[in-house]
Amino acid sequence: MQVAVEPPYSVTVGPGLLQELLPEAVVQERVALITDENVGRAHGQRVVDALTAAGKSVQLLVVPAGEGSKSLALYSSLLQDLAAAGLPRDGAVIALGGGVVGDLGGFVAATYMRGVAFYQAPTSLLAMVDASVGGKTGLDLPQGKNLVGAFWQPRAVVADVATLRTLPLREFQQGTVEAFKHGLLAAPDLLGALGRGWAPDAPVERLTDVVARSAAVKAAVVASDERERGVRAHLNLGHTLAHSLEAASGHALAHGDAVAYGLVYAALVGRGRGYADLVERTLEFLRWVAPAPLPRTDFATLSAFMKRDKKALGGQLRMVLLENVGRPVIVSDLSDLELEAAWAQLEADL
């Protein structure tokens, strides 16, 4: 599929693509391959070998796994590594890994020498269906998630679903949260595809189909609103509470868990406003995800984080809700009373 921004780029989904397609997709001769310790052990060397066999000069940069790598300190270190190795302006950065590596690698690419070519090679389900498409890059601050960043579109996204075979079920469930969100937003038929038998060992054709359909939702939204001035904000369904939970937990709560909680929370707020009752549907999905417990925090703390969210305008919280499946709306007249009531109900339903 194509992401119709300027310039457009392709998102290719299928098995074996890290070796078969990635070396062909990357046209630059000098490349920096950024990955994390876990992905590096599983896939790093064969990707380096494939790129080298295609005539590329490869600098491998390995960062610690986890959200903590999206820090100003590590970002600075990577920039210095690229400069020390002499990566030229006509070189490229490839992010091999999940959403953290993609966010970090993309921001490095966006800012090194005022911007070099960037390629996404997602290896997690979360990154394949969501984080790798759309050009958002970012770092975290103690005050909140993704408060530093830039829009920097990749030249191509190469999603090798064979890497999903190596994912623990727990991480696979995390990625399924974003696919479920895309189904709620714009692809109700996708919700059914995430039912019985949906697991890392599902047939490769099923993995390819679901990833492609979910990524297509993201691609269509990005094409219509690249810089999140309108409908792209719909993709933040569930994220208002999610980012606050992550921040309140010191980023100990996994992103997928946080969004799963956030989807139930959005359903509760929506039901309170008279929208379709999607609470049981989202709660059922939350139980399948089996998330880590909510962080020990109070609503006042969460409210402070939510009001610092990037979607807030003029200090006014904005939130994505669903009038029904496939009918997202952005609301900005939320009262503290209804938000706190939904939080109390979420705690009671768990």
N, C-alpha and C positions, 0 to 999 in steps of 0.2 A: 504494500500500500504506500501511498504518497502522503506526506504531510504538506498541505498546500499553503506554506508560508513562502517568503521570498528571501533567499532561494529555497525551493522545495527540496525535501529530502525523503529518502525511502526508509520504510520500516519493514524489514524482512524477518519472517518467523519460520522456523523449521529446525530439523535435527542436523547436527554436523556442521553448522555454519561457521563456527569459530575457525575451523581449518579450511573449509571449502570456499567461504565467501569473504570473511573479514580481510584477508591479505589482498584480495582484489578490490574491495571497497575502499581501502585506505590507499590513496594515490601518492601521498607524501613519502619521501625516502627516509627522513629522520623522524622517529616517533618516540614518545615517552609513553610507556604502558604503566598506568597506575592501577594497582589492585590492593586487596587486603590480604592478611596472613592466611586466612582460611581458603579464599578463592585461589590465591597464589599457589598454595600446596596442591589443590585439586586440578587446576587448569592452567596455571601461569606458564609453566615451561613449554607445554605443547603450543600455546599461542605464540610465545616468543619464537619457538622453532618454526612455526608456520610463517610468521612475518619475516623471519630471517631468510627462510628458503625462497621467499618472494622478493628478496633483494633489499629488505629494509634494514636500517641500522636502528636497533631497539635499546632504549634505556628503561630498565625495569625498576619501578619504584613501589615498594611494599609498605603499606601503612597498617597500623593495628586495626583489627576488626571492631566494629561498633560505632555508635553515634558519637562517641568521644573524639573520633578522628575529624569531625567537622569543626575544627577549632582554628582560631587565628594563628596559634603557634605552629600547628602542623602545616597549615596553608603556607605560612612564611617559609618553613623548612623546604617544602616542595618547590617553591619558586626559586629558592637558592640552589637546589639540586639541579633544576633545569638550566639555570644560568651557568653554574659551574661546568655542566656537561656541554654547554654551548648549543643547546637546542635552538635552531634558527627560526626566524619568523615564518618561514615557509615549511616548518615542521608541523607535527600534529601531536595531540594528546589523545590517548585511548583510555577510557574508563572500563575496566574489566571487573565486574562485581555487581553488588546490589545498589540500593538507592543511596547509601552513604558515600560509596566510592563515586557514583555518578554525580552527586551534588558537589562533592569536593573536587573531583577531576574537572568538572565543567567550569567551576569558578576559577580554578587554576588556568584552564585554557582561555577563559574569557578575559583574564587580566594579565597574563604573561605577554610581554611585548605588545600590550594593548589588544591582544586577541590572536590566538592561533587556531588552526583547524581542530575540531573536536569530533570524536566518534564514541558512540555508546555501544558497549558489548555487555548487555545485562545478563547476569547469571542467576538472579533470583526471580521468582514469580512477581513479587512486588515491583521490582524494577522493570520487568518486561511489560507489564500491563499498564504501568503508570509513570514511574519516575524517569524512565529513559526517554519518554516522548514529551516534547513541549518546550524544551529549552530553559527550564528553571534550574538554576544552580544556587548553592547557598552554604553558609556556615551558621553555626549556632553561637549565641552569646549566653552568658549566665541569665540574662533577663528574658530569654525566650529563644524559640527554635526558628532557624532560617531568617534571622533579622539582618544578616549580611548576605548579599547575593546579587545576581545579575541574570538577565535573560541572554542566553547564548545557545543558539540552536546547533545541534550536531549536524555533521555532514551526512551521516547515515546512522541508523540503528540496526544492529545485527543481533537478533535474539535467537540463540541456539537452545531449543527446548530440551536437548539432551542433557544440559547441565541441571535441569530440574530433577533428574534422577538422583542426584547426589544430595538434594535438599532433605533435611529432616522434616518429618510431617509438621512439626511445630512451625518451622519457617514457611513451609508451603501454605499453611493455614493463614499466616500473616499476609501473604500476597493475595490470597483469595479474597481478603477483605476489600481490596481495591476493585477487584473484578465484580464483587457483589455490589459495591457502590455504583459502578458503571451500569450494572443492570438496573438498579433502582432509578438512576438518572435518565437513561435513554435506551435501554435494551432489555425489556422484560423477559424475552426469551432466553437471555443469557443466565438468568437466575436458575432456570431449570437445568441448565447444563452443569451447574455446580452441585448437583445432587449426588445420588448414589454412585460410588465408584470413582469420585473425583479425588485423586491422590497422586503423589509423585510417580507412582508406577502405572498410571493410566496409560492406555495406548498412545503412542506418540502422535497419532492423527488427532486424537481428542485434545491432547495438550496444545498442539499447534492451532486447532480450531478455536479453542477458548481464548488462548493468548491473543490470537489475531483479532477476534471479535471484540475483546475488551480493549485492546490497544486502538482499535478503529474508533471507538467512542471517544477516547482521549484525542486522537488525531483530528477528528471532525470538529471537536470543540476548539482545539488550539488553532485550527485553520480559520475559524470564524472570529477568533478573538485572541491574537497572539500575546498581547501584553496585559491580559486580564483587566480590561476596562469594562467588561460586561458579562456575557454568558460564561466566560471561562471560570468566573468565580463559582459557578455551579459545581465545579470539581472539588470545591472545598466542603461539600456535604460531609458532615461528621467531623470535620477537622477543627471547628471552633473549640469544642471541648477537648478534642484529642490533643492538640498542641498544648493546651493548658495542663492536661493530665501529665503529659511528658515532662513539661517544665517543672511541675509540682513534685514529680518523682525524681528530679535530677537526671532525667532521661533514662531511668532504670526501666520504665514501662516501655515495652516494644511498640513501635509505631502502629503495627496492625492491630494489636490489642487496644490501643488508645482510640483508633478510628472505629473499631467495632463498638466500643462503649459510646463513642460520639454519634454513631448512627442511631443507636437506641435513644440517646438523649435528644437528638433532633426529632425523632419520631414522637417522643413524649411532648416536646414543645409544640410540634405541629398538631398533635391531637388536642392539646389544650387550646389551640386556636381554632378548632373546628375543622381541621383538614382530615383527610382519610386516616383511619386508625391503622398505622403500620407498626405498632409497638410489638405485637406478638410475633410478626414476621421477622423483625430485626432482632428480637430477643431469642428466637429460635436459632437464628444464625450465630448470635453471640455465644450461645451454648455450644455450638459446633466448634467455634474457634477456641473455646475453653481458655479464656484469657487469664493472665496473672491478675491477682486481686487489685482493686482500685487502690491508689496510693492513699495513705492516711493524711487527709487534708480537709479543710473546711471550705465552704462555698465562697467565703470572702476572699480566700487566697486564689481560688480558681477564677473568680470574677475579675480580680486584678489582672491576671494573666490574659484573660479573654479580651479585656479592654485595651491591652497592648498589642493585640493580634494585628497582623498586617492588613486584614480586611476592614478593620475599624477605620472610620473616616471622621475627623474632627472629634475624636474621643467617643464617637457613637458606635457601639457594637453592631455589626451586621452579621447575619447568620443565614445559611442556606437551609431551607426547609422543603418538604415535598407536599404539595397539595394532593398528589397521588403519585403512584409509580409513573415515571416518565414526565412528571410535571413539576420541575423544581422552581422555586421562587426565592428571591433574596429579600429578607425583611430587615428593617432597621429601626423599628419602633418597639423593640423588646424591653420589657420592664424587668427590673431586678426581681420583682415578686414572682413572675412567671418562670424566669430562669431558675430561681432557687427552688420553686415548687417542682420543676422537672428534675432537678438534681436530687431532691429528697425522694421522689418517686423512683428514680433510677437505683438509688441505694436500697430502697425497699424491695424492688423487683429482683434483686440479685440474690 
